[in-house]
Amino acid sequence: MNKSNFNQTGGYPLTTERLQELQTAHEIFNSFGSLAGNYTIISGCNLIGSIVQNGFVFINGELLEFRQAAVTPTSTVIIIETPVMKSFENGNQKQVHTIRYATFGTAEVSWPWSSFRRPIETKEIAPVLDQKADKVTTDNLQANKVDKSVLTLLDNRVKVLEGLLTASGAPIIKIDYASEQTVTSNAGGNGFNDYTRNYVYVYPPFGYTMQHLKGFLASMAEIKYNGDVDSNDSLWCKHRTDSSKVTVICGGSEVREAVKVNYLAIWIK
C-alpha cells in the first residue's frame, strides 16, 4: 500500500493532491471483498423481525455500508449517493464529499436481496475440509491432516463430474414464487395498460438472467372493492418483460386499496 510521510520539518506541502493520495491509498482495501465474492454480506445485516440491521456488503468491487431497512421476499438492494456541499473562501458552494451506502429500494440499477450470501469464515475452512476427508477414508490421515494425494483425487473426481454434467446438457431449474405481494400504489381508473403504477418487479435469481426465464404466471391474491361495481368496471392482472426484470401490473377501476398479487417464475439454464 502507498504511504505518506507527514512527520517532517520545514513546512510540509499539504495540498489537495496529498489528500487525494490518502483516498487512493485506502481504496486498495476494497479488494479484500473479492475474497468473499460479489453480492456478499461482509458483516452485520442480521435479520431481526422483518428488519435487516446495519452492516456492510460487497457489490461489484466496492465495500459499502448497508443501512437497515424492512425486508420482503422481493426486496432489492440499491446504492444511494448523498452529496455533501461546503462553502469555499470565494463564497461558492461546491460538492466536497459523496456518501455512498446500500439499502433496500427501487432504482434503475438494483440487485435482489436473495442474491446476497454470508461467506464461511476462513478459520472454518480447514476444519470443514478435514471433516469431509474423514468421510472419504481414514487410511490416508496423518496427524489429523489430509494427505495431499486424497485432495488431488477428490479434485480430479469433481472435475470429471462437472465435465459430464456440462456435456450432458442437463438443465438447471430454478422456481421462484411469492404470494400476496402488494403493488406500489392504489391507482384506479383505466390503468390496465399503464406499467408505471400498480406494479411489482420480479428480478432474476442469483446466477440467472432474463434469458433464462421460461415461464411466468401472475394472479390476483386480494382485491378490496369500492363504490358501485357494474358493467363499466374492469380488473386486470398482466405482465411484461424487459432486459432486467418482469413487471406485473394488477388493479381495478373500483378498488379502495392497492391490490395484492401472486406470481410463479420458472428459470432454466
Summary of the structure (lengths in Angstrom):
residues: 269
radius of gyration: 26.4
end to end distance: 41.8
largest distance: 88.3
contacts: 671
relative contact order: 0.11
helix: 23%
strand: 38%
